């Protein structure tokens, strides 16, 4: 029997399985079709079986570029250099994402940009953050300082581009 003087929020907090997950946090576990979640650095599909068809890269200036997940090939992550994604279509495209805590899981969902996100095709967008947003976030979550995209017709051009921007990712 429930106590009529206890609020719904208090009852949720007493439940060991739901403690600390009241209000908005509780809604973030929705496993429905098409439900999206986000942090300041990226957006993702919440449903564990959901898969995105494409990923959007958003730039500070307002421009965006989309790549289909079907073009995503190998990718490399080095915390000191960033995340390098290779898309192969009519040309080869490299996307270099630099930031901090790029592999940090979000506290409320456990999603991160690398393993639970890109690897499972659940990331729908990644965006460059402003300096103010990065400072505000600090070390509490992932930040995206910059996104660079290069397109290449030869492997030589590709290696030069990566060597100039993220040499540790060449190995």
N, C-alpha and C positions, 0 to 999 in steps of 0.2 A: 504494500500500500504506500502511495507517495504522500509526502508531506505537502499540504496545500500552500505552505508558506515558502517553499523552496522554488527558486526560479528554474526554468528550463536550463539555463546556462550552468547553474550550480549542480544540477543533476548530471549534466554531461561531464563536468569536471570531476565528479566523484567516480564515474565509470572509468576503471583503469585502462580500458582500451581506447577511450576517447579523451582522456585527460590532456589538456594543453592544445586541443584541436577544435575549440569551439568557434562559432561564428564563421568567418570567411575561410579559415583553415580547414574546417570540416568539408566545405564545398569543394576544395581542391582535390579531394580523393575521388571525385566523380569519374566513373569508368564508361561514360556514355559515348556514343558516336559523335565525332566532330568536336568534342569539347576541347577547348584550348586553354593552356595556362601560360604564364610567362614570368620572367624576371626582367630586369632592365636590359640584360645582354641578349636574351634569346626567348623565343616563344616555342612551345611544344604541344604536341597532342597528348592529352591526359590518358586516354584509353590505352591499356597495355597492348592491345592488339591492333590499334590504329597505326597506320603508316601514311606518311605524306607522299605526294607525287613529286613535289619540287621543294626547293629551299630558296628563300629570298634573302639576299644580302642587302641591308639598308645602310646607307651612308649618311653621315652627319648633315651634309648639304641637302638631303631630301631625295636623292636618286636611289634607285634600287636595281638590282640585277637578280634574275632567277635562273637556277639551273635545275634540270630534272634529276631526281635521285638515280634514275636509270643510267646517267652518265657518270655517276660517282665511282671512281676507281679506288686505288689505294690512298691512304692518308697517313700522315705522321704527326705525332704530338711530342713536343719537347717543351717542358714548362718554361725554360729560359728563352726559347725562340718563338714559340707559338704553335699554332695548328695549321698544317699545310694540307689542303684538300686538292685532289686531282680529278678534274672532270674531262672526259674524252667524248667529243662529239665531232662536229665538222673540223674543229681544231682541238688542241689540248689547252685546257684552261687550268690555271693554278689559282687557288684562293688562299691567301695567307692571312690568318687571323692572329693578331697579337693582343695580348692582354694578361690579366692575372687570374689565377684560380679557375682556369678554363675547364678543369676536370672536377671541380668541387661540386658535390651533389647539393641541390637545394634542400634545405631543412624540411620543408613541408611536404615534398614529394619524392625526394631521392633521385630525381632526374638530374643528370649533368649533361654538358654539351657533348662529351665524347662517347663513353660507353652506353649509357642509357638513352642518349639522344640521337646523335648521328648514326651510330652503329645500328640502331633499330629503326632508322628513318622516321623519327618522331619530331625532329626539329623542323619547324616551318619557317622561321626567320632568325637571323642573327643581325644585330645592329651595332654600329659604332656608337659609343657613348661620348657625351660631352665631358670635358675635364671636370666640370662641377659634379656631374653624376658619378664619375670615377672616384673623386675625392670623398663624396658622400658615402659611397659604398664601402670604401676602405678595403679591408681584408675579410669582410663579412660574406662576400659572395663573388661570383664571377664578374669580371669586367672585360669589355672589349675596347681596347685603345684604338685599334685601326684594323681596317680590312683592305687588302690590296688584291687586285685581280690582274693576272697577266694572261695573254693568249699567245700560243706558240705553234709554229709550223714544224720546228725541228727540236730535237732533243738537246742540241748544243745551246740554242737560245734559252731553253728551259733551265739548263744547268747554270748558265751565267746569271739569270734572273734570281734564282734561289741563292746562289753563291753571294750575291750582293746584298740580299735581304735577310737571309736566315741560313748561314753556312752550316750550322750544326745539323740541319735537316737534310743535307746532301748525303749523309752516310746511312 
